[in-house]
Amino acid sequence: MHKELLNDWAVQLSDIDIKKLSKDEAQQIGKMVISNLVCVIKNQNLSEEDQINFCDKIGNYQKSAEERSKHIHLTNGILRITGQKNEHGQPGLFAHTSALDWHTDQASSLQRMPLVWLYGASGTKGSRTSWINTKLAYDGLPESLKEQIQDKKITLGYKAGGYSPEKFFKDHHHEDRHFSLVYTNDAGLKGLYFPFLQIFGGLDSKLIETLKQYVLKEEFVYHHDWEDGDVVISEQWLTLHKRWAFDKINERILHRIGFDYSKC
């Protein structure tokens, strides 16, 4: 397994076949994701079972509700992100061609998982997903602003951003949840938990816009230009990600699994 940095923080692993990894090797990758926030593994050829098995070696994965499975799930745990219709005549999640602005997945969800697996199954060439590192953004804040936000709590809910279609998430209407804006993850990285599209309490609009000016900088971004067989695993507390517009969404299929690192 060879490791190289793609920028100052995102890491790429090569000389690796996910299907053949031991539990210890998979857990090493899980720890790497917590430390580096984004991990890229290319040139994989994975079945649904292979993908679930890998995530299961690292932690518990998010299982689907039965009533949703025929719409967007391939198997119990794998979400289809595509406009391509399945055997039930249903497209996957986010079937439109437009971009999705910076966010974290299921930011206020009761079932939220700290890690997200994405696998480029087919038709991915020409599409792009980007991640932003909010640890680096926090490091660059003026000390006076760090002091101002140190103990801030944010209130999150989907009604603010509304980028997730309600029909796909049973917990869409759960009560609002409160989180610390300044967050330290289990690798000791300190940054911002800042899914600004879904913040509707705890910060006024002026402070949100001020923080966005510091966070949304190109120097903190990793852009991933997809190829079939790519895997990207990301940590969800100290990153935001966005999808760029893509006209061929009916051809592109990504697989998504939410999971934790409880077995590491």
C-alpha positions as CSV (number, residue, x, y, z in Angstrom):
1,M,0.0,0.0,0.0
2,H,1.6,3.3,-1.2
3,K,0.4,6.6,0.3
4,E,0.9,10.0,-1.3
5,L,-0.6,13.5,-0.6
6,L,-2.8,15.0,-3.3
7,N,-2.5,18.4,-1.8
8,D,-1.6,19.5,1.8
9,W,-4.1,17.1,3.3
10,A,-6.1,14.7,1.1
11,V,-4.3,11.4,0.6
12,Q,-4.3,8.8,-2.2
13,L,-3.5,5.1,-1.8
14,S,-2.2,3.0,-4.6
15,D,-1.0,-0.6,-5.1
16,I,-4.1,-1.7,-3.2
17,D,-7.1,-4.1,-3.9
18,I,-9.9,-3.3,-1.5
19,K,-11.3,-6.8,-1.9
20,K,-8.1,-8.4,-0.5
21,L,-7.6,-6.2,2.5
22,S,-7.4,-7.7,6.0
23,K,-9.4,-6.2,8.8
24,D,-6.3,-4.5,10.2
25,E,-5.4,-3.0,6.8
26,A,-9.0,-1.7,6.4
27,Q,-8.9,-0.2,9.8
28,Q,-5.6,1.6,9.0
29,I,-7.4,3.2,6.2
30,G,-10.3,4.2,8.5
31,K,-7.8,5.9,10.8
32,M,-6.2,7.6,7.9
33,V,-9.5,9.1,6.8
34,I,-10.0,10.6,10.3
35,S,-6.5,12.1,10.2
36,N,-6.5,13.2,6.5
37,L,-10.2,13.8,6.1
38,V,-10.3,12.6,2.5
39,C,-8.8,9.4,1.1
40,V,-8.8,8.4,-2.6
41,I,-8.3,4.9,-3.9
42,K,-8.4,4.4,-7.7
43,N,-8.7,1.4,-10.1
44,Q,-11.1,-0.7,-8.0
45,N,-13.6,-3.3,-9.4
46,L,-16.0,-3.9,-6.6
47,S,-19.3,-5.7,-6.2
48,E,-22.0,-4.5,-3.7
49,E,-20.8,-7.1,-1.3
50,D,-17.2,-6.0,-1.6
51,Q,-18.1,-2.4,-0.7
52,I,-20.2,-3.4,2.3
53,N,-17.5,-5.8,3.6
54,F,-14.9,-3.1,3.5
55,C,-17.0,-0.6,5.4
56,D,-18.1,-3.3,7.9
57,K,-14.4,-4.0,8.8
58,I,-14.1,-0.3,9.9
59,G,-17.4,0.2,11.7
60,N,-21.1,0.0,11.6
61,Y,-22.7,1.1,8.3
62,Q,-26.1,2.8,7.8
63,K,-28.7,0.3,6.8
64,S,-31.7,1.3,4.7
65,A,-35.3,1.5,5.7
66,E,-37.3,-1.2,3.8
67,E,-39.8,1.3,2.4
68,R,-37.0,3.3,0.8
69,S,-35.0,0.4,-0.6
70,K,-36.8,0.1,-3.9
71,H,-36.3,3.7,-4.7
72,I,-32.6,4.4,-4.1
73,H,-30.9,1.5,-2.5
74,L,-29.1,-1.3,-4.3
75,T,-28.7,-3.4,-1.2
76,N,-29.1,-2.8,2.4
77,G,-26.7,0.1,3.0
78,I,-25.8,1.2,-0.5
79,L,-27.4,4.3,-1.9
80,R,-27.6,4.9,-5.7
81,I,-26.7,8.4,-6.7
82,T,-27.8,8.6,-10.3
83,G,-30.6,9.7,-12.7
84,Q,-30.6,6.2,-14.1
85,K,-33.8,4.3,-13.3
86,N,-33.8,0.9,-11.6
87,E,-36.0,-2.1,-12.2
88,H,-38.8,-0.3,-10.3
89,G,-38.6,2.6,-12.6
90,Q,-37.1,4.9,-9.9
91,P,-34.1,7.1,-10.3
92,G,-31.5,7.3,-7.5
93,L,-30.8,10.1,-5.1
94,F,-30.0,13.5,-6.5
95,A,-31.1,12.5,-10.0
96,H,-31.0,16.1,-11.3
97,T,-28.1,17.5,-13.4
98,S,-27.6,20.7,-11.4
99,A,-24.9,21.3,-8.8
100,L,-25.3,20.7,-5.1
101,D,-23.8,23.5,-3.0
102,W,-21.4,22.9,-0.1
103,H,-22.9,20.6,2.6
104,T,-22.3,17.6,4.8
105,D,-24.6,14.5,4.4
106,Q,-27.6,14.3,6.7
107,A,-26.1,17.1,8.8
108,S,-28.8,17.0,11.5
109,S,-29.9,13.4,11.1
110,L,-30.5,11.1,14.0
111,Q,-28.8,8.4,11.8
112,R,-25.9,10.5,10.7
113,M,-22.6,8.7,10.1
114,P,-19.1,10.3,10.5
115,L,-17.7,8.7,7.3
116,V,-19.0,8.5,3.8
117,W,-17.9,6.1,1.1
118,L,-18.4,7.0,-2.6
119,Y,-17.6,4.5,-5.4
120,G,-17.6,5.4,-9.0
121,A,-19.5,2.5,-10.5
122,S,-20.0,3.7,-14.1
123,G,-20.4,6.7,-16.3
124,T,-18.4,9.0,-14.0
125,K,-15.9,10.5,-16.4
126,G,-16.4,14.2,-16.7
127,S,-18.1,14.6,-13.3
128,R,-16.5,16.3,-10.3
129,T,-17.0,16.4,-6.5
130,S,-15.0,18.8,-4.3
131,W,-14.2,18.7,-0.6
132,I,-13.2,21.6,1.6
133,N,-11.1,21.3,4.8
134,T,-12.6,23.2,7.6
135,K,-9.7,22.4,9.9
136,L,-7.4,24.5,7.7
137,A,-10.1,27.2,7.5
138,Y,-10.3,27.3,11.3
139,D,-6.5,27.6,11.5
140,G,-6.6,30.7,9.4
141,L,-9.2,32.6,11.4
142,P,-8.2,35.7,13.2
143,E,-7.7,35.0,16.9
144,S,-10.5,37.5,17.8
145,L,-12.9,35.5,15.6
146,K,-11.8,32.2,17.1
147,E,-12.6,33.6,20.6
148,Q,-16.0,34.9,19.4
149,I,-17.1,31.5,18.1
150,Q,-15.4,29.2,20.5
151,D,-18.5,28.3,22.5
152,K,-21.1,28.8,19.8
153,K,-23.8,26.2,19.3
154,I,-25.5,25.9,15.9
155,T,-29.1,24.6,15.3
156,L,-29.4,22.4,12.2
157,G,-32.3,21.2,10.2
158,Y,-33.2,20.4,6.6
159,K,-35.8,23.1,6.2
160,A,-33.0,25.7,5.9
161,G,-31.0,24.2,3.0
162,G,-33.6,21.8,1.7
163,Y,-31.2,20.0,-0.7
164,S,-32.4,16.5,0.3
165,P,-35.8,15.4,-1.2
166,E,-38.0,14.7,1.8
167,K,-39.2,11.4,0.4
168,F,-35.8,9.9,0.8
169,F,-35.2,10.5,4.5
170,K,-37.6,9.2,7.2
171,D,-35.9,11.5,9.7
172,H,-36.4,14.6,7.7
173,H,-38.9,16.0,10.2
174,H,-37.1,15.1,13.4
175,E,-36.6,17.9,16.0
176,D,-33.9,20.4,15.5
177,R,-30.5,19.4,16.7
178,H,-27.7,21.5,18.3
179,F,-24.0,21.1,17.7
180,S,-20.8,22.8,18.6
181,L,-19.5,25.0,15.8
182,V,-15.9,24.4,16.8
183,Y,-15.3,20.6,16.8
184,T,-12.3,18.4,17.6
185,N,-12.4,15.0,15.9
186,D,-11.0,11.7,17.3
187,A,-7.6,12.3,15.5
188,G,-7.3,15.6,17.5
189,L,-8.0,17.8,14.5
190,K,-9.8,21.0,15.5
191,G,-12.0,22.8,13.0
192,L,-15.5,24.0,12.1
193,Y,-18.6,22.0,11.8
194,F,-20.2,24.4,9.4
195,P,-22.9,23.0,7.1
196,F,-24.1,26.5,6.5
197,L,-27.0,25.6,4.2
198,Q,-28.7,23.9,7.2
199,I,-27.9,26.4,10.0
200,F,-31.0,28.3,11.1
201,G,-30.1,29.0,14.7
202,G,-27.2,29.9,16.9
203,L,-25.4,32.2,14.4
204,D,-26.8,35.4,12.8
205,S,-26.6,35.8,9.0
206,K,-23.7,38.3,9.3
207,L,-21.5,35.9,11.2
208,I,-22.4,33.0,8.8
209,E,-21.3,35.2,5.9
210,T,-18.1,36.2,7.6
211,L,-17.2,32.6,8.3
212,K,-18.0,31.6,4.7
213,Q,-15.5,34.2,3.5
214,Y,-12.8,32.4,5.5
215,V,-13.9,28.8,4.8
216,L,-14.8,28.9,1.1
217,K,-11.3,29.4,-0.2
218,E,-9.7,27.5,-3.1
219,E,-6.6,26.8,-1.0
220,F,-8.6,24.6,1.3
221,V,-10.3,22.6,-1.5
222,Y,-9.6,19.2,-3.0
223,H,-11.2,18.6,-6.4
224,H,-11.9,15.1,-7.5
225,D,-12.5,14.4,-11.2
226,W,-14.1,11.1,-11.3
227,E,-13.1,8.0,-13.2
228,D,-14.9,4.6,-13.0
229,G,-13.4,2.5,-10.3
230,D,-12.6,5.4,-8.0
231,V,-13.3,5.3,-4.3
232,V,-13.4,8.4,-2.2
233,I,-13.9,8.1,1.6
234,S,-14.4,11.3,3.6
235,E,-14.8,12.4,7.2
236,Q,-18.0,14.4,7.7
237,W,-17.3,16.7,10.7
238,L,-14.4,18.7,9.4
239,T,-15.2,18.7,5.6
240,L,-17.9,20.1,3.4
241,H,-18.4,18.7,-0.1
242,K,-20.2,19.8,-3.2
243,R,-21.3,18.3,-6.5
244,W,-20.7,20.1,-9.7
245,A,-23.3,20.2,-12.4
246,F,-23.2,17.2,-14.8
247,D,-25.3,16.8,-17.8
248,K,-24.9,13.0,-18.1
249,I,-26.4,12.2,-14.7
250,N,-28.6,9.5,-16.2
251,E,-25.4,7.6,-17.2
252,R,-23.4,8.2,-14.0
253,I,-23.8,5.9,-11.1
254,L,-22.1,6.5,-7.7
255,H,-22.6,4.2,-4.7
256,R,-22.7,5.8,-1.3
257,I,-22.4,4.2,2.1
258,G,-22.5,6.0,5.5
259,F,-20.5,4.3,8.2
260,D,-18.6,4.9,11.4
261,Y,-15.2,3.8,12.7
262,S,-16.3,2.1,15.9
263,K,-14.2,-1.0,15.1
264,C,-10.9,0.9,14.6
